[in-house]
Amino acid sequence: MNLQLNRPIVFFDLETTGLNISSDRIVEFSYIKVFPTGEEQSGTFRLNPEMHIPAAATAVHHISDVDVADCPTLRDMAQRILDIFADSDVVGYNSNHFDVPMLTEQLSMIGYDFNVNSHRYVDVQAIFHKKEQRTLSAAYRFYCNSDLEGAHSANADTKATYEVLKAQLDRYPDLKNTVDFLSDYTSKSNKVDLAGRIVRDEQGRERFSFGKHKDRLVEEIFVSEPSYYDWMMKGEFPNNTKQVITEIFNRVKPGRAEYAAAHAKAATEAKASAMRNSLHDLAAKYPSKSNRKSDGQQSLF
């Protein structure tokens, strides 16, 4: 069953130097762009990550430093990549958890904005895990009755993802072939940022999912402890996470002003109270001359 499309959809896959979306880099990008007319465009290109590719990563995707030494950098290809995704929805395998956050972060680090809110996302792995609980190679064997040749190359994985999704649509009658349905089916999440550092509770309120303030309301902490926002902005958090917390931080600015005013008032009152108590103690320790007479004694003054 083919997809029912009302705008283009991009299947894509990344190969990288590792799994850390902030410190690792992209070494290969592959895509298939499918248009509502059925026309397809595709491409694969390697990128010089401008860092050493660890042996462990090369063992997976078989791309070494030598292979990408003369390749363009992400900065060289950034606008072309953004043009590929323009006015399109996005599909990948485990893409909601890795490929989309990785690409978004890497582009952001060099000054390009991958507007995550302008796309709908379908994660084929989420369908597979909900239905069968397997890997991409097993998914390809299960749905397409064939072994996946060239696994862990971006081109082979991208093609396999496209073929698996079409086979899933044929196999499961409850899956609708619209991007709206598939996006909802695979993307439902309480994550506010791509990394999941901020999540929504049942009432839709943002809460921290980590650290000393885990499960606390983000607004509440940013009002009472704005230094925590500063700490996060200086920390090794993805740029997307920093964008999200900045929006929340700016949103609660009036609350911070009120809190600061109330805190200052309370501090002033506490200081005044301490001063009154100190004067009271001094008065008790050094009574006035008129009160210094003891029984049977005359005042000298």
Buried (B, 14 or more C-beta within 10 A) or exposed (E): BEBBBEEBBBBBBBBBBBEEBBEBBBBBBBBBBBEEEEEEEBBBBBBBBEEEBEEEBBEBBEBBBEBBEEBBBBBEBBEEBBEBBEEBBBBBBBBBBBBBBBBBBBBBBEEBEBEBEEBBBBBBBBBBBEBEEBBBBEBBBBBBEEEBEEBBBBBBBBBBBBBBBBBBBEEEEEBBBEBEBBBEBBBEBBBBBBBBBBBEEEEEEBBBBEEEBEEBBBBBBBBEBBEBBEEBEEEEBBBBBBBBBEEBBEEBEEBBEEBEEEEEEEEEEEEEEEEEEEEEEEEEEEEEEEEEEEEEEEEEE
